[in-house]
Amino acid sequence: MRLPCNFNEQKKPQLFEKLSEPSLEKLLQHSVMQDYESGRILVQQGDSPECIFLVIEGALRTFRIEAEEGHEATIRMLQPGDTCMEAVLFMGGPSPITVQTIQTSKVLQVPERIVKKHVTEDPQFAVNLLRIVTRHYKNAMIQIDSMNIKSPIQRVGYYFLLKHLDAGHDNMEFELPFQKQMIANYLGMTPETFSRTLKQMKSLGVEVDGEKIKMRDAFSLCHFCDSDTAAICPLHNKEHCKDCLLH
């Protein structure tokens, strides 16, 4: 098996970064590629995890269900190149999350026994897993802080800023990668609050047209910047960063 052409040498999934060709081939030859329809449950909360999932095409989400009320809380939304279940495999016990496709998806599954064996054989693979788990932990802390400290408009603005930077700082338009209801759940908001907040964004020079976000200029979202987003902004600490509060 080979990686699809949408993952070239310069943009390999973090799981496979800097792996030698023999090491990568060893992982891939024991992995399985599967196509799934939208809405398919890959792992149920409480199941015993059996593999790491790598999104090749489409999108997945991970979420938890509150036992008594049955409310869902979206933990992560995954796009091509993203992985999940790394930490769960090494935790032992049942999975604390459910994994579900939210679009028609192609998913690479790396079996648990292969993952655990390869960690002992290839230090670079072990480092990749550690970096992924560390990034998940950091993002979880940001998400918790956001829900407890930030106002709805701050949560939406911060999320939009990240997507703007993903699209490229010079792009004045970008599309939301997920349905609005799912983004609202991820941000800890009701759909009604999310809708009202989107209308408030207009006063900041940000218009929402369906799934498309249109910005007045490249700095419309700069006041939502923090140290994490500044670190990935190409203009941070440059002359053009005059509108950024962190400058």
Order of alpha helices (4+ residues) and beta strands (2+ residues): alpha-beta-beta-beta-beta-beta-beta-alpha-beta-beta-alpha-alpha-alpha-beta-alpha-alpha-beta-beta-alpha
